[in-house]
Amino acid sequence: MIDLERYEVWFVTGSQHLYGDEVLRQVDDDAKRIAKSVGGSDSIAVKVVTQPAQTTPDAIRNLCAAANAATDCVGLILWMHTFSPAKMWIGGLKELHKPFVHLHTQFNRDIPWSTIDMDFMNLNQSAHGDREFGYLCTRMGLSRKVIVGHWQDPEVVGKLGTWSRAACARHDAQGARIARIGDNMRDVAVTEGDKVEAEMRFGYAVNGYGLGDVVACVESVGESAVDTLVQQYDELYDVAASLRPSGERRGSLRDAARIELGLRAFLEDGGFKAFTDTFENLHGLKQLPGIAVQRLMADGYGFGAEGDWKTAALVRAMKVMATGLAGGTSFMEDYTYHLDPDGMKVLGAHMLEICPSIALGGRKPSLEIHPLSIGGKEDPVRLVFDASTGPAVNATLVDMGDRFRMVVNEVEVVPPDQPLPNLPVARAVWLPHPELKTAAAAWILAGGAHHTSFSQALTVAHLEDLAEIAGVELLTIGDTTSLAEFRKELRWNEVYYGRAGRR
């Protein structure tokens, strides 16, 4: 469902006519070589397309307009090979709507000590050409990432790859449709938010749809389609005895398959990329969608429970960024704690909707049916599994009233201390960094939600780039976090966002 290979980042080099045609030909040749090398790296998931060297204000303005209009261009890499007088860039950058990264590199890695002359110096002026450009960007208040180092350095290429994934997520959100099926859970504060501001800030549109629209799709599903999907369930999962062909609850499995097919058809027909539902709006459905949501997330859809559209959008963005990387991404909730002083942990789970992309490798998820205890409907079918172990990030997006805030906690997923035979949901157990007391206190002070997007494929760097591109506040909680410094950051941010007028 998500294909990053069709996207492009444009490699744009700055220079000027002062140096003559021969130098400009060399600038173009060097830019092509850099772009080809970077674009051929496994770290870059998108195409890197070289643009001609930019030497005049009109050319730059035209290039920025072309980038805005290019449907597959997600952003630009800008580099000044020589000195490029930055006033030339004002008109174009004022009109540019795509994000850009400023690559501060130079074609040669080393100074040719024994042969260096003024011809070499005139050609290789990135050391001050990029500083001229950087001044202009800062003077204009332009948000961008700056990456410093030689273009063949794996660390530099890796950072470009991370940024390009964030640019893809931003691009994916432009004009995206998020279906809010039913309302949010009644009287809940954190799942509320300003949908108008969200569309202005992030580009996606959130609209409400009655459950009857989905029910109509569910009721139109034919029996042969249900037969086919149920057979897939039998092959893919470790199916509980009661749900097998001769089991007494086989009918419930067919109901779950019908709900998946109907919900999938609703989302595909509407061109949606993310959606929400809530157990308080189930009229016309026999059970709350469990396996349906889990499998839709595995296919790339964003999801938020109880009407939490902000989390649904964040899950989608993180799935876009994680495309092709090892590890899964899922809707998540901090559910309960293990407060043993020798190892405080979080048990993350939800009633039903955890994506199987994070499941422990080598084992089939178990397909089970259990009572939900809330919602007043029939027992829902769901996949049950433990998450893979290893590093992960847990992120939330909240509406602070005057701005959006993203909070990210680095965590380490660990095996459960003991088996969980009576817990009928998918789950992940993790150690939050720096440790639970500090991490939880910082999260709460920041106003972080209980719903999150959880990823074992991404790092804090991906989310830093996404927040910078979107222009939203970011707070990170990790190994170096102290509550005293974190409180100061919260206070500084209040002043900064108030004075900058940024939301």
URSUL-V520504 format. One record per residue. N is the residue number from 1. RES is the residue in one small letter. SS is DSSP state (H for helix, E for strand, C for the rest). BURIAL is 1 if it has 9 or more other ideal C-beta (glycine too) atoms within 8 Angstrom, else 0. D_CENTER is the distance of its C-alpha to the mean C-alpha in whole Angstrom. Layout:
BEGIN
((N;RES;SS;BURIAL;D_CENTER) (N;RES;SS;BURIAL;D_CENTER))
END
This chain:
BEGIN
((1;m;C;0;15) (2;i;C;0;12) (3;d;C;0;14) (4;l;C;1;13) (5;e;C;0;16) (6;r;C;0;18) (7;y;C;1;16) (8;e;E;1;18) (9;v;E;1;18) (10;w;E;1;21) (11;f;E;1;23) (12;v;E;1;25) (13;t;E;1;28) (14;g;E;1;31) (15;s;C;1;34) (16;q;C;1;38) (17;h;H;0;41) (18;l;H;0;43) (19;y;H;1;43) (20;g;C;0;44) (21;d;H;0;43) (22;e;H;0;43) (23;v;H;1;41) (24;l;H;1;39) (25;r;H;0;39) (26;q;H;1;38) (27;v;H;1;35) (28;d;H;1;34) (29;d;H;0;35) (30;d;H;1;33) (31;a;H;1;30) (32;k;H;1;30) (33;r;H;1;30) (34;i;H;1;27) (35;a;H;1;25) (36;k;H;1;26) (37;s;H;1;26) (38;v;H;1;22) (39;g;H;1;21) (40;g;C;0;23) (41;s;C;1;21) (42;d;C;0;19) (43;s;C;0;17) (44;i;C;1;16) (45;a;C;1;14) (46;v;C;1;16) (47;k;E;0;19) (48;v;E;1;21) (49;v;E;1;23) (50;t;E;1;26) (51;q;C;1;28) (52;p;C;0;31) (53;a;C;1;32) (54;q;E;1;32) (55;t;C;1;35) (56;t;C;0;36) (57;p;H;1;35) (58;d;H;0;35) (59;a;H;1;33) (60;i;H;1;30) (61;r;H;1;30) (62;n;H;1;31) (63;l;H;1;28) (64;c;H;1;25) (65;a;H;1;26) (66;a;H;0;26) (67;a;H;1;22) (68;n;H;1;22) (69;a;H;0;23) (70;a;C;1;22) (71;t;C;0;20) (72;d;C;0;18) (73;c;E;1;18) (74;v;E;1;14) (75;g;E;1;16) (76;l;E;1;19) (77;i;E;1;20) (78;l;E;1;23) (79;w;E;1;26) (80;m;E;1;30) (81;h;C;1;32) (82;t;C;1;35) (83;f;C;1;36) (84;s;C;1;34) (85;p;C;0;36) (86;a;H;1;33) (87;k;H;0;34) (88;m;H;1;34) (89;w;H;1;30) (90;i;H;1;31) (91;g;H;1;31) (92;g;H;1;28) (93;l;H;1;26) (94;k;H;0;27) (95;e;H;1;26) (96;l;C;1;23) (97;h;C;0;20) (98;k;C;1;17) (99;p;E;1;15) (100;f;E;1;17) (101;v;E;1;18) (102;h;E;1;21) (103;l;E;1;22) (104;h;E;1;26) (105;t;C;1;27) (106;q;C;1;31) (107;f;C;1;32) (108;n;C;0;35) (109;r;C;0;33) (110;d;C;0;37) (111;i;C;0;40) (112;p;C;0;43) (113;w;C;0;45) (114;s;C;0;48) (115;t;C;0;48) (116;i;C;0;45) (117;d;C;0;47) (118;m;H;0;46) (119;d;H;0;45) (120;f;H;1;42) (121;m;H;1;42) (122;n;H;1;41) (123;l;H;1;39) (124;n;C;1;37) (125;q;C;1;36) (126;s;H;1;32) (127;a;H;0;33) (128;h;H;0;34) (129;g;H;1;33) (130;d;H;1;29) (131;r;H;0;31) (132;e;H;1;32) (133;f;H;1;29) (134;g;H;1;27) (135;y;H;1;30) (136;l;H;1;30) (137;c;H;1;26) (138;t;H;0;26) (139;r;H;0;29) (140;m;C;1;27) (141;g;C;0;25) (142;l;C;0;22) (143;s;C;0;18) (144;r;C;1;18) (145;k;E;1;17) (146;v;E;0;20) (147;i;E;1;20) (148;v;E;0;24) (149;g;C;1;26) (150;h;C;0;27) (151;w;C;1;26) (152;q;C;0;27) (153;d;C;0;25) (154;p;H;0;23) (155;e;H;0;21) (156;v;H;1;21) (157;v;H;1;20) (158;g;H;1;17) (159;k;H;1;16) (160;l;H;1;16) (161;g;H;1;14) (162;t;H;1;11) (163;w;H;1;11) (164;s;H;1;12) (165;r;H;1;8) (166;a;H;1;7) (167;a;H;1;10) (168;c;H;1;9) (169;a;H;1;6) (170;r;H;1;8) (171;h;H;1;11) (172;d;H;1;10) (173;a;H;1;10) (174;q;C;0;14) (175;g;C;0;16) (176;a;C;1;14) (177;r;E;1;16) (178;i;E;1;15) (179;a;E;1;18) (180;r;E;1;19) (181;i;E;1;22) (182;g;C;1;25) (183;d;C;1;24) (184;n;C;1;22) (185;m;C;1;24) (186;r;C;0;27) (187;d;C;0;28) (188;v;C;1;25) (189;a;C;0;23) (190;v;C;1;20) (191;t;C;1;19) (192;e;C;0;20) (193;g;C;1;19) (194;d;C;0;20) (195;k;H;1;19) (196;v;H;0;20) (197;e;H;1;19) (198;a;H;1;15) (199;e;H;1;16) (200;m;H;0;18) (201;r;H;1;15) (202;f;H;1;12) (203;g;C;1;14) (204;y;C;1;13) (205;a;E;1;17) (206;v;E;1;17) (207;n;E;0;21) (208;g;E;0;23) (209;y;E;1;25) (210;g;C;0;27) (211;l;H;1;27) (212;g;H;0;30) (213;d;H;1;28) (214;v;H;1;27) (215;v;H;1;30) (216;a;H;0;32) (217;c;H;1;29) (218;v;H;1;30) (219;e;H;0;33) (220;s;C;0;34) (221;v;C;1;32) (222;g;C;0;35) (223;e;H;0;37) (224;s;H;0;36) (225;a;H;1;32) (226;v;H;1;32) (227;d;H;0;35) (228;t;H;0;32) (229;l;H;1;29) (230;v;H;1;31) (231;q;H;0;33) (232;q;H;0;29) (233;y;H;1;28) (234;d;H;1;32) (235;e;H;0;31) (236;l;H;0;27) (237;y;C;1;28) (238;d;E;0;30) (239;v;E;1;32) (240;a;C;1;34) (241;a;H;0;38) (242;s;H;1;38) (243;l;H;1;35) (244;r;C;1;37) (245;p;C;0;39) (246;s;C;0;42) (247;g;C;1;40) (248;e;C;0;41) (249;r;C;1;37) (250;r;H;1;37) (251;g;H;0;37) (252;s;H;1;34) (253;l;H;1;32) (254;r;H;1;33) (255;d;H;1;32) (256;a;H;1;28) (257;a;H;1;28) (258;r;H;1;30) (259;i;H;1;27) (260;e;H;1;24) (261;l;H;1;26) (262;g;H;1;27) (263;l;H;1;23) (264;r;H;1;22) (265;a;H;1;24) (266;f;H;1;23) (267;l;H;1;20) (268;e;H;0;21) (269;d;H;0;24) (270;g;H;1;22) (271;g;C;0;19) (272;f;E;1;16) (273;k;E;1;13) (274;a;E;1;12) (275;f;E;1;15) (276;t;E;1;17) (277;d;E;1;20) (278;t;C;1;23) (279;f;C;1;26) (280;e;C;1;28) (281;n;C;1;28) (282;l;C;1;29) (283;h;C;0;32) (284;g;C;0;33) (285;l;C;1;31) (286;k;C;0;33) (287;q;C;1;30) (288;l;C;1;26) (289;p;C;1;24) (290;g;C;1;23) (291;i;H;1;23) (292;a;H;1;22) (293;v;H;1;18) (294;q;H;1;18) (295;r;H;1;18) (296;l;H;1;16) (297;m;H;1;13) (298;a;H;1;14) (299;d;C;0;15) (300;g;C;1;11) (301;y;C;1;12) (302;g;E;1;10) (303;f;E;1;12) (304;g;E;1;14) (305;a;E;1;18) (306;e;C;1;20) (307;g;C;1;19) (308;d;C;1;16) (309;w;H;1;14) (310;k;H;1;12) (311;t;H;1;11) (312;a;H;1;11) (313;a;H;1;8) (314;l;H;1;6) (315;v;H;1;6) (316;r;H;1;6) (317;a;H;1;3) (318;m;H;1;2) (319;k;H;1;5) (320;v;H;1;6) (321;m;H;1;5) (322;a;H;1;7) (323;t;C;1;10) (324;g;C;0;13) (325;l;C;0;12) (326;a;C;0;15) (327;g;C;1;13) (328;g;C;1;12) (329;t;E;1;9) (330;s;E;1;11) (331;f;E;1;12) (332;m;E;1;14) (333;e;E;1;17) (334;d;E;0;19) (335;y;E;1;22) (336;t;E;0;25) (337;y;E;0;26) (338;h;E;1;29) (339;l;C;0;31) (340;d;C;0;33) (341;p;C;0;34) (342;d;C;0;34) (343;g;C;0;30) (344;m;C;1;28) (345;k;E;1;25) (346;v;E;1;22) (347;l;E;1;23) (348;g;E;1;19) (349;a;E;1;20) (350;h;C;1;20) (351;m;C;1;23) (352;l;C;1;22) (353;e;C;1;18) (354;i;C;1;17) (355;c;C;1;15) (356;p;H;1;17) (357;s;H;1;15) (358;i;H;1;15) (359;a;E;1;19) (360;l;C;1;22) (361;g;C;0;22) (362;g;C;0;26) (363;r;C;0;27) (364;k;C;0;26) (365;p;C;1;25) (366;s;E;1;28) (367;l;E;1;28) (368;e;E;1;30) (369;i;E;1;31) (370;h;E;0;32) (371;p;C;0;33) (372;l;C;1;30) (373;s;C;0;32) (374;i;C;0;31) (375;g;C;0;30) (376;g;C;0;34) (377;k;C;1;33) (378;e;C;0;34) (379;d;C;1;32) (380;p;E;1;29) (381;v;E;1;28) (382;r;E;1;25) (383;l;E;1;24) (384;v;E;1;25) (385;f;C;1;23) (386;d;E;1;23) (387;a;E;1;19) (388;s;C;1;20) (389;t;C;0;20) (390;g;E;0;19) (391;p;E;1;17) (392;a;E;1;13) (393;v;E;1;11) (394;n;E;1;11) (395;a;E;1;10) (396;t;E;1;11) (397;l;E;1;11) (398;v;E;1;15) (399;d;E;1;17) (400;m;C;1;20) (401;g;C;0;22) (402;d;C;0;23) (403;r;C;1;19) (404;f;E;1;15) (405;r;E;1;15) (406;m;E;1;12) (407;v;E;1;13) (408;v;E;1;12) (409;n;E;1;15) (410;e;E;1;15) (411;v;E;1;17) (412;e;E;1;19) (413;v;E;1;19) (414;v;E;1;23) (415;p;C;0;26) (416;p;C;1;27) (417;d;C;0;30) (418;q;C;0;32) (419;p;C;0;32) (420;l;C;0;30) (421;p;C;0;33) (422;n;C;0;33) (423;l;C;0;29) (424;p;C;0;28) (425;v;C;1;24) (426;a;C;1;22) (427;r;E;1;21) (428;a;E;1;20) (429;v;E;1;22) (430;w;E;1;20) (431;l;E;1;22) (432;p;E;1;20) (433;h;C;1;21) (434;p;C;1;23) (435;e;C;1;25) (436;l;H;1;24) (437;k;H;0;27) (438;t;H;1;25) (439;a;H;1;22) (440;a;H;1;22) (441;a;H;1;25) (442;a;H;1;22) (443;w;H;1;19) (444;i;H;0;22) (445;l;H;1;24) (446;a;C;1;20) (447;g;C;1;20) (448;g;C;1;17) (449;a;C;1;17) (450;h;C;0;18) (451;h;E;1;15) (452;t;E;1;12) (453;s;E;1;9) (454;f;E;1;10) (455;s;E;1;9) (456;q;C;1;12) (457;a;C;1;10) (458;l;C;1;8) (459;t;C;0;10) (460;v;H;1;11) (461;a;H;0;11) (462;h;H;1;8) (463;l;H;1;7) (464;e;H;1;10) (465;d;H;1;10) (466;l;H;1;7) (467;a;H;1;10) (468;e;H;1;13) (469;i;H;1;12) (470;a;H;1;11) (471;g;C;0;14) (472;v;C;1;14) (473;e;E;1;15) (474;l;E;1;14) (475;l;E;1;16) (476;t;E;1;15) (477;i;E;1;18) (478;g;C;1;19) (479;d;C;0;22) (480;t;C;0;24) (481;t;C;1;23) (482;s;C;0;26) (483;l;H;1;27) (484;a;H;0;29) (485;e;H;0;27) (486;f;H;1;24) (487;r;H;1;26) (488;k;H;0;27) (489;e;H;1;24) (490;l;H;1;23) (491;r;H;0;27) (492;w;H;0;26) (493;n;H;1;23) (494;e;H;0;25) (495;v;H;0;27) (496;y;H;1;25) (497;y;H;1;23) (498;g;H;0;26) (499;r;H;0;28) (500;a;H;0;25) (501;g;C;0;25) (502;r;C;0;21) (503;r;C;0;19))
END
